[in-house]
Amino acid sequence: MKHALRTGLAAAVAATALAVAVSPAVAANAKPDQPAKVRYQLDTRASANPKQINTGAYNRARSILAQAGSYWAAKSHPIHGVSSVAVHYGTDILAESRDEFRALDASAPNKRSGMAMWHWEVIRKAAKLMGIEHW
């Protein structure tokens, strides 16, 4: 009984000391007309992309990338039997195609993001078709 009482009192004292120590730090960041500053910002890139991609849009983007010379897109199979797929299918094919295009266009004279302009425009067109802004 004494041990439980001591433990409870020690926990209460520790909680009170913590509350007293934290209050001035929080109050220093807050102004009367503004909320306290947020220490960490959420990643807004995740919310920029849709959660699901229409299967038809994915297949059209895959076809565009394959016609532009992406081996990865050409060897991937068209998706069928479902109405939509997770966004990572689209981001993966875009990233792989981008890396391929950068390797192919290493000696190209006019580049944007490490690829020839026409490869860059193909990537943008495929991403826009799937509704993907960041990958």
Backbone bond lengths (Angstrom), bond angles and torsions (degrees), N, CA, C in turn:
res aa  C-N    CA-C-N  psi(-1)  N-CA   C-N-CA  omega(-1)  CA-C   N-CA-C  phi
1 M - - - 1.447 - - 1.524 111.44 -
2 K 1.355 116.86 -45.44 1.459 120.23 179.56 1.530 110.81 -63.00
3 H 1.347 115.31 -39.78 1.460 120.08 -178.81 1.532 110.51 -63.31
4 A 1.323 118.32 -43.04 1.458 122.32 179.57 1.526 110.55 -64.98
5 L 1.317 116.87 -40.41 1.458 121.17 179.25 1.532 110.89 -65.00
6 R 1.337 116.77 -43.39 1.465 120.56 178.80 1.530 111.15 -63.32
7 T 1.321 115.92 -42.71 1.465 120.05 179.92 1.521 110.50 -63.07
8 G 1.306 117.66 -43.56 1.460 121.64 179.07 1.512 112.05 -63.23
9 L 1.337 117.22 -43.24 1.467 120.85 177.96 1.526 111.25 -64.96
10 A 1.318 117.51 -40.23 1.464 121.10 179.99 1.533 110.08 -64.65
11 A 1.322 116.56 -40.31 1.461 120.11 178.48 1.522 110.94 -65.62
12 A 1.308 117.41 -39.94 1.460 120.95 179.77 1.529 110.90 -65.79
13 V 1.311 117.02 -42.08 1.465 121.09 178.81 1.529 110.10 -64.53
14 A 1.337 116.81 -42.40 1.464 120.18 -179.84 1.529 110.86 -64.54
15 A 1.323 117.94 -41.64 1.457 121.75 179.22 1.525 110.98 -64.19
16 T 1.314 117.36 -40.92 1.461 121.58 178.67 1.519 110.68 -65.05
17 A 1.328 116.89 -43.13 1.461 120.37 179.51 1.523 110.80 -63.72
18 L 1.306 117.28 -39.15 1.455 121.22 178.42 1.529 110.96 -65.62
19 A 1.310 116.89 -42.95 1.465 120.75 179.96 1.527 110.93 -63.89
20 V 1.305 117.61 -39.25 1.463 121.35 179.51 1.521 110.41 -68.53
21 A 1.330 117.94 -38.08 1.461 121.29 -177.91 1.521 111.49 -73.10
22 V 1.326 118.51 -34.47 1.454 122.05 -176.37 1.520 112.03 -80.69
23 S 1.289 119.51 -32.58 1.463 122.67 -175.52 1.524 113.52 -55.99
24 P 1.347 121.15 -47.27 1.466 119.45 179.12 1.536 112.31 -63.97
25 A 1.320 117.04 -35.17 1.459 119.21 -179.54 1.529 110.93 -66.39
26 V 1.311 117.35 -40.23 1.462 121.02 178.53 1.516 109.53 -69.70
27 A 1.318 117.33 -41.39 1.462 121.36 -178.53 1.531 111.10 -66.48
28 A 1.319 118.56 -29.42 1.461 121.30 -179.77 1.525 111.08 -65.68
29 N 1.332 117.24 -31.92 1.462 120.96 -179.82 1.514 112.54 -83.52
30 A 1.303 118.57 -21.00 1.467 121.87 -173.57 1.528 110.74 -95.23
31 K 1.310 114.45 140.98 1.457 121.45 171.85 1.517 106.54 -113.80
32 P 1.327 118.13 156.71 1.466 119.80 -175.40 1.523 114.25 -56.55
33 D 1.337 117.91 -35.28 1.456 120.07 -176.55 1.534 113.15 -99.37
34 Q 1.336 117.84 1.85 1.463 121.06 -178.81 1.525 109.94 -131.33
35 P 1.338 116.92 148.15 1.455 119.35 176.27 1.533 110.54 -72.34
36 A 1.318 116.43 165.37 1.456 121.17 178.71 1.526 109.80 -61.88
37 K 1.344 116.23 150.43 1.459 120.64 -179.62 1.530 109.77 -67.81
38 V 1.316 114.79 142.44 1.457 120.52 177.07 1.515 107.02 -89.69
39 R 1.308 115.63 128.66 1.455 119.44 -175.78 1.528 112.14 -74.92
40 Y 1.318 117.57 -41.38 1.460 121.61 -178.20 1.520 109.36 -118.68
41 Q 1.313 116.43 135.39 1.452 121.34 178.39 1.520 109.31 -94.80
42 L 1.307 116.39 145.83 1.454 121.00 176.39 1.518 109.96 -74.08
43 D 1.314 116.59 149.83 1.456 121.52 178.09 1.519 108.20 -75.67
44 T 1.320 116.95 114.62 1.462 120.35 -177.21 1.522 112.00 -83.62
45 R 1.336 118.42 -11.65 1.454 119.86 179.92 1.520 111.30 -65.99
46 A 1.313 117.24 -34.98 1.463 119.81 -178.68 1.518 110.91 -64.42
47 S 1.328 117.18 -35.24 1.455 119.52 -178.62 1.523 112.23 -80.99
48 A 1.336 117.98 -11.70 1.459 120.44 -178.95 1.524 111.77 -75.01
49 N 1.311 118.04 -28.40 1.455 122.02 -178.80 1.524 110.45 -92.82
50 P 1.329 116.64 150.53 1.469 118.66 174.85 1.531 109.82 -70.97
51 K 1.310 116.83 161.23 1.465 120.24 177.69 1.523 110.93 -79.76
52 Q 1.319 116.82 -31.26 1.456 123.12 -178.19 1.526 109.32 -128.26
53 I 1.320 116.14 151.31 1.468 122.54 177.23 1.521 107.61 -119.55
54 N 1.309 116.64 136.80 1.448 121.95 175.92 1.535 108.42 -61.92
55 T 1.319 116.72 136.37 1.457 121.30 -178.03 1.525 111.97 -60.34
56 G 1.319 117.25 -41.21 1.464 120.43 178.73 1.513 112.19 -62.07
57 A 1.334 117.01 -41.12 1.464 120.98 179.00 1.525 110.34 -65.14
58 Y 1.328 116.87 -41.61 1.471 120.21 178.06 1.529 110.40 -61.77
59 N 1.327 116.71 -46.45 1.464 120.28 -178.01 1.532 111.95 -64.18
60 R 1.343 117.83 -38.70 1.461 120.73 177.27 1.528 110.84 -66.17
61 A 1.339 117.05 -42.93 1.465 120.74 178.83 1.527 110.41 -64.35
62 R 1.314 117.24 -40.61 1.458 122.30 177.84 1.522 110.42 -60.75
63 S 1.316 116.53 -42.09 1.461 121.66 179.10 1.530 111.39 -65.38
64 I 1.312 117.53 -41.87 1.464 122.05 178.24 1.524 110.40 -61.09
65 L 1.329 116.66 -45.35 1.463 120.83 -179.56 1.530 111.29 -66.16
66 A 1.327 116.51 -38.96 1.471 120.17 178.97 1.526 110.58 -65.25
67 Q 1.330 118.06 -41.58 1.466 121.45 179.37 1.525 111.51 -66.05
68 A 1.351 116.56 -27.26 1.460 120.55 179.01 1.526 112.03 -79.78
69 G 1.337 117.65 -8.68 1.458 120.33 175.78 1.510 115.66 113.71
70 S 1.309 118.97 12.00 1.452 121.05 178.77 1.532 110.06 -81.35
71 Y 1.314 115.57 115.13 1.461 121.00 178.87 1.529 110.08 -65.68
72 W 1.327 116.15 -40.11 1.468 121.21 -179.30 1.526 110.69 -60.25
73 A 1.314 117.11 -44.73 1.463 120.52 179.71 1.528 110.77 -68.74
74 A 1.326 117.05 -36.92 1.462 120.27 -179.29 1.524 111.85 -67.37
75 K 1.326 117.44 -36.56 1.464 118.69 -177.85 1.535 112.97 -84.56
76 S 1.334 117.66 -13.03 1.464 119.21 176.13 1.518 109.78 -75.35
77 H 1.304 115.85 151.32 1.461 120.50 -176.65 1.522 111.12 -92.82
78 P 1.318 117.23 145.52 1.469 118.98 174.47 1.525 109.97 -63.49
79 I 1.299 116.00 145.87 1.463 120.66 -179.63 1.523 108.38 -89.54
80 H 1.308 116.03 135.09 1.467 120.67 179.09 1.517 109.09 -147.32
81 G 1.306 115.80 159.82 1.458 120.78 178.21 1.519 115.07 91.49
82 V 1.321 117.74 -7.56 1.465 121.88 177.17 1.526 108.43 -134.12
83 S 1.304 116.70 158.08 1.469 119.24 -178.29 1.523 112.83 -87.07
84 S 1.338 117.71 -25.23 1.463 120.18 179.85 1.529 109.36 -152.45
85 V 1.334 114.65 161.13 1.464 121.67 179.19 1.519 108.69 -130.46
86 A 1.322 116.13 163.75 1.463 121.56 178.70 1.521 110.22 -65.07
87 V 1.311 116.96 150.77 1.459 122.68 -175.41 1.526 111.70 -61.98
88 H 1.326 118.38 -24.98 1.463 118.94 -177.54 1.525 112.27 -65.92
89 Y 1.328 118.77 -21.90 1.465 120.25 174.36 1.529 108.97 -61.66
90 G 1.309 116.65 -45.79 1.459 120.93 -179.66 1.516 112.89 -70.49
91 T 1.332 117.27 -43.86 1.460 119.45 -179.04 1.524 111.04 -66.01
92 D 1.321 117.21 -35.76 1.461 120.00 178.76 1.527 111.61 -65.00
93 I 1.320 116.76 -46.10 1.469 119.13 -178.25 1.532 110.87 -68.76
94 L 1.317 117.80 -33.07 1.457 120.30 176.13 1.527 111.54 -67.05
95 A 1.322 116.49 -44.82 1.465 120.67 -179.02 1.526 111.28 -65.41
96 E 1.315 117.19 -42.93 1.466 120.20 179.31 1.526 111.04 -65.15
97 S 1.317 116.67 -43.43 1.465 120.19 178.59 1.522 111.13 -64.43
98 R 1.321 116.76 -40.92 1.473 120.90 177.61 1.525 110.49 -59.17
99 D 1.339 116.81 -45.15 1.459 120.01 179.78 1.531 111.63 -64.42
100 E 1.324 116.67 -39.42 1.469 120.36 176.72 1.524 111.03 -63.38
101 F 1.317 116.56 -45.97 1.456 120.50 -178.88 1.529 111.19 -63.58
102 R 1.324 117.21 -37.72 1.464 119.76 177.90 1.523 111.19 -63.66
103 A 1.334 116.00 -39.97 1.463 119.84 178.56 1.537 110.62 -67.73
104 L 1.329 116.79 -41.30 1.463 120.62 179.94 1.528 112.21 -67.09
105 D 1.313 116.71 -34.35 1.464 121.83 -173.87 1.525 113.27 -99.12
106 A 1.306 117.40 22.74 1.467 120.26 -176.87 1.522 111.87 -59.02
107 S 1.329 117.30 -33.54 1.466 120.06 -178.15 1.527 112.81 -102.67
108 A 1.308 117.89 11.21 1.472 120.63 179.81 1.528 109.78 -68.48
109 P 1.330 117.46 141.10 1.468 119.67 -176.88 1.534 113.35 -72.02
110 N 1.312 117.83 -47.01 1.466 121.46 -179.25 1.514 108.97 -106.53
111 K 1.337 115.46 114.51 1.458 119.23 -177.04 1.516 110.80 -124.65
112 R 1.315 113.68 155.06 1.462 121.58 171.44 1.514 106.01 -136.83
113 S 1.317 116.96 124.30 1.460 123.26 -175.96 1.524 111.58 57.00
114 G 1.332 116.48 32.43 1.452 121.22 175.93 1.517 115.33 84.12
115 M 1.334 119.14 5.76 1.465 121.90 179.52 1.512 109.97 -130.62
116 A 1.335 114.18 163.77 1.462 119.57 175.49 1.526 108.42 -62.52
117 M 1.309 115.20 153.25 1.469 119.68 -176.22 1.527 112.46 -57.57
118 W 1.318 117.77 -40.50 1.459 118.75 -177.18 1.525 111.03 -70.04
119 H 1.339 119.03 -31.85 1.468 120.81 174.51 1.532 110.06 -68.73
120 W 1.327 116.61 -39.55 1.454 120.71 179.40 1.527 110.38 -62.41
121 E 1.337 115.93 -41.40 1.468 119.49 179.27 1.525 111.78 -68.31
122 V 1.332 117.54 -34.22 1.466 120.71 176.90 1.528 110.26 -65.33
123 I 1.322 116.70 -43.06 1.472 120.72 177.95 1.530 110.08 -61.31
124 R 1.329 116.81 -46.26 1.462 120.15 179.13 1.520 112.18 -61.44
125 K 1.330 116.31 -40.94 1.460 120.53 -179.91 1.526 110.87 -64.46
126 A 1.331 116.92 -42.99 1.467 120.96 179.03 1.535 110.79 -65.40
127 A 1.318 116.87 -41.90 1.464 120.36 179.16 1.522 111.02 -64.61
128 K 1.313 116.69 -43.44 1.471 120.85 179.70 1.523 110.68 -64.35
129 L 1.316 116.39 -38.62 1.457 121.37 178.99 1.530 111.52 -60.34
130 M 1.345 116.18 -37.41 1.467 120.60 179.68 1.523 112.80 -88.31
131 G 1.345 117.68 -8.63 1.451 120.95 -179.38 1.512 113.57 80.46
132 I 1.323 117.37 22.65 1.452 122.29 -178.11 1.524 109.70 -98.87
133 E 1.327 116.37 127.46 1.455 120.79 179.44 1.528 112.80 -101.75
134 H 1.335 117.41 -33.95 1.466 121.84 -177.92 1.519 109.22 -131.30
135 W 1.336 115.40 136.81 1.460 118.95 174.62 1.463 110.83 -143.62
